[in-house]
């Protein structure tokens, strides 16, 4: 594991199953999915 994985993602409960990026909130993850993976999330 590198520094970023060890220190910056330990409190990030949401992760992208496509690219393994981590997020602090569900809304951040949804925005990421829309922008990077062209997902439509209408909730």
N, C-alpha and C positions, 0 to 999 in steps of 0.2 A: 504494500500500500504506500501511496505517496502522501506528502504533507496535506495536500488538499483533501484527499479522502479521509484522512485521520482527524483533521482539525475542523474542517468547515462543513462536513456533512453529517456529523454525528447527531445533530438535532434537527435534521431535515427528514420528516416522516414520509414525504411524498416523493416517489421516484417514477421516472418515465421508463416504461417497460421496453420501449423501442431503442433508447440510446443510453439508459442508465444515468441520466442527469438527475440531480436531487433538488427538491424544492421545499421551502418552508411552509407553503400554503397550497391548498387545493387550487385556488384561483391562479397562482403562479404556474402551476403544472398545466392547467387548462389552457392558459395563454400560450405556453410553450407548445403544447400539442397542436393548437390551431396554427401557430406560425411555422413550426418546424416540420410537422408531420401531416398537415392538412386535414386534421380531424375537425368534424363539426360537433360541437357540444352545445346543445340547446337546453341547458338546465338553469 
